[in-house]
Amino acid sequence: MLPQALLAGRVVALESQLAIEVRGFGGGKKRRCQFTPAFRILWVVLSKLLDGWEDLAHLMKPETVKRCHTKAFGLFWRWRSKSGRKPIRVEMQQLIRRISRENPLRRPDHIRDSLSLLGYDALCTQADLPRRPTQLPSRGQSPQTAQ
């Protein structure tokens, strides 16, 4: 005996294919199945919920469902990340530059950690922080003249 939710999922799978078939018989001649975006999304969801969903897919190949899932995944994340990263305020940029000038040996991750300890919301990544100087100052030489 199968659980009621599993049976309901199987019924939805079969009825969705039946609806596509009935729509394809318009005018007395059989036309090629045209899958709507809703049908494709439904099958992506069913593929995640039902075990053995490949046996229920009579109109489309399992590779087609997997391809639809890949495309939908890409579209979702393109939409999700459209806003991009939040910009860093000018005051925060100036503070980071000042700390970097005053402490040239300080690594970018230490600057970020220091800002978060001081209560600043440092939304920046290490790419936004100034780089450490590649040439370290020698003894007795100030960091400003080393460059």
Buried (B, 14 or more C-beta within 10 A) or exposed (E): EEEEEEEEBBEBBEEBBEEBEEEBEEEEEEEEEEBEEEBBEBBBBBBEEBEEBEEBBEBBEEEBBEBBBEEBEEEEEEEEEEEEEEEBEEEBBEBBEEBBEEBBEBEBEBBBEBBEEEEBEBBBEEEBBBEBEEEEBEEEEEBEEEE
